[in-house]
Amino acid sequence: MSDDDAYVLDMLQCARRAAEALGSQTVEEFLSDWRTQSVAQHQLIILGEAAKRLSPEFRERHSQFSWRDIAGRRDVLVHRYSEVDLPEIWRVVAQDLPPLIRFLESIAPKPQS
């Protein structure tokens, strides 16, 4: 398995976990649920770190996603945590992750039987 394949699997797992934690919560419910906020932010941190590690060739081949923005969000969550915009985190998980999950599922290596 290539490094990029491993990072794709990591990103897929994190994106699924964040989406599962959020479930069907509204932004108002999310804002009052520190546990879900914590899970979502942690998964976005790992997802962003994996995105940083993708090869330049992978990022170029799959430029429909802004890997730089995904990695940059990780940096804000880690280094500028006091500036985190929770409604934006909700939006990312509720709206941005589903298409990313579908894409990652389409390219993720399949388990060998």
Secondary structure, DSSP 8 states (H G I E B T S, - for coil): --HHHHHHHHHHHHHHHHHHHHTT--HHHHHT-HHHHHHHHHHHHHHHHHHHHS-HHHHHHTTTS-HHHHHHHHHHHHH-GGG--HHHHHHIIIIIHHHHHHHHHHHS-----
